[in-house]
Protein backbone atom coordinates (compact mmCIF):
# COMPACT_ATOMS: atom_id res chain seq x y z
CA UNK A 1 0.00 0.00 0.00
CA UNK A 2 1.18 3.50 -0.84
CA UNK A 3 1.48 5.47 2.39
CA UNK A 4 1.40 8.81 0.58
CA UNK A 5 4.49 10.34 2.19
CA UNK A 6 4.37 14.10 2.76
CA UNK A 7 7.19 16.54 1.97
CA UNK A 8 6.60 18.33 5.29
CA UNK A 9 5.26 16.61 8.44
CA UNK A 10 2.50 18.07 10.61
CA UNK A 11 2.69 18.21 14.40
CA UNK A 12 -0.58 18.70 16.25
CA UNK A 13 -1.85 18.70 19.81
CA UNK A 14 -3.81 15.60 20.77
CA UNK A 15 -6.89 15.53 22.98
CA UNK A 16 -4.46 15.45 25.94
CA UNK A 17 -3.41 19.02 26.65
CA UNK A 18 0.30 19.45 25.93
CA UNK A 19 0.69 16.12 24.13
CA UNK A 20 1.76 16.37 20.50
CA UNK A 21 1.93 13.88 17.63
CA UNK A 22 3.79 14.30 14.36
CA UNK A 23 2.53 12.64 11.21
CA UNK A 24 4.30 12.52 7.89
CA UNK A 25 2.07 10.49 5.59
CA UNK A 26 -1.46 10.14 4.35
CA UNK A 27 -1.72 6.69 5.96
CA UNK A 28 -0.91 8.18 9.38
CA UNK A 29 -3.36 11.03 8.78
CA UNK A 30 -6.14 8.60 7.84
CA UNK A 31 -5.55 6.59 11.03
CA UNK A 32 -5.74 9.75 13.15
CA UNK A 33 -8.86 11.02 11.38
CA UNK A 34 -10.63 7.68 11.74
CA UNK A 35 -9.58 6.64 15.24
CA UNK A 36 -8.37 9.63 17.24
CA UNK A 37 -10.04 12.78 15.91
CA UNK A 38 -11.82 14.99 18.48
CA UNK A 39 -14.74 15.75 16.13
CA UNK A 40 -16.98 13.04 14.73
CA UNK A 41 -18.67 15.16 12.08
CA UNK A 42 -17.85 18.07 9.80
CA UNK A 43 -17.60 18.96 6.15
CA UNK A 44 -13.79 19.31 6.22
CA UNK A 45 -13.42 16.07 8.18
CA UNK A 46 -15.51 14.17 5.62
CA UNK A 47 -13.46 15.65 2.78
CA UNK A 48 -10.14 14.86 4.51
CA UNK A 49 -11.17 11.24 5.05
CA UNK A 50 -12.23 10.88 1.40
CA UNK A 51 -9.05 12.53 0.15
CA UNK A 52 -6.84 10.30 2.30
CA UNK A 53 -8.70 7.21 1.09
CA UNK A 54 -8.24 8.26 -2.55
CA UNK A 55 -4.49 8.68 -2.02
CA UNK A 56 -4.21 5.30 -0.30
CA UNK A 57 -6.01 3.72 -3.25
CA UNK A 58 -3.52 5.35 -5.63
CA UNK A 59 -5.95 7.95 -6.95
CA UNK A 60 -4.82 11.17 -5.34
CA UNK A 61 -2.00 13.51 -4.44
CA UNK A 62 -0.52 13.19 -0.93
CA UNK A 63 -0.01 16.95 -0.69
CA UNK A 64 -3.72 17.55 -1.31
CA UNK A 65 -4.46 15.07 1.49
CA UNK A 66 -2.07 17.03 3.71
CA UNK A 67 -3.93 20.27 2.97
CA UNK A 68 -7.28 18.55 3.61
CA UNK A 69 -5.94 17.35 6.97
CA UNK A 70 -4.96 20.91 7.89
CA UNK A 71 -8.42 22.18 6.93
CA UNK A 72 -10.06 19.47 9.06
CA UNK A 73 -7.80 20.46 11.95
CA UNK A 74 -8.88 24.09 11.62
CA UNK A 75 -12.54 23.03 11.53
CA UNK A 76 -12.11 20.92 14.70
CA UNK A 77 -10.02 23.51 16.55
CA UNK A 78 -6.99 21.23 16.65
CA UNK A 79 -3.80 23.15 17.40
CA UNK A 80 -1.11 22.76 14.72
CA UNK A 81 2.43 23.36 15.95
CA UNK A 82 4.81 25.36 13.74
Secondary structure, DSSP 8 states (H G I E B T S, - for coil): ----EEEEEEEEE-SSTT-EEEEEEHHHHHHHHHHS-S-S--HHHHHHHHHHHHHHTT-S-HHHHHHHHHHHHHHHT--EE-
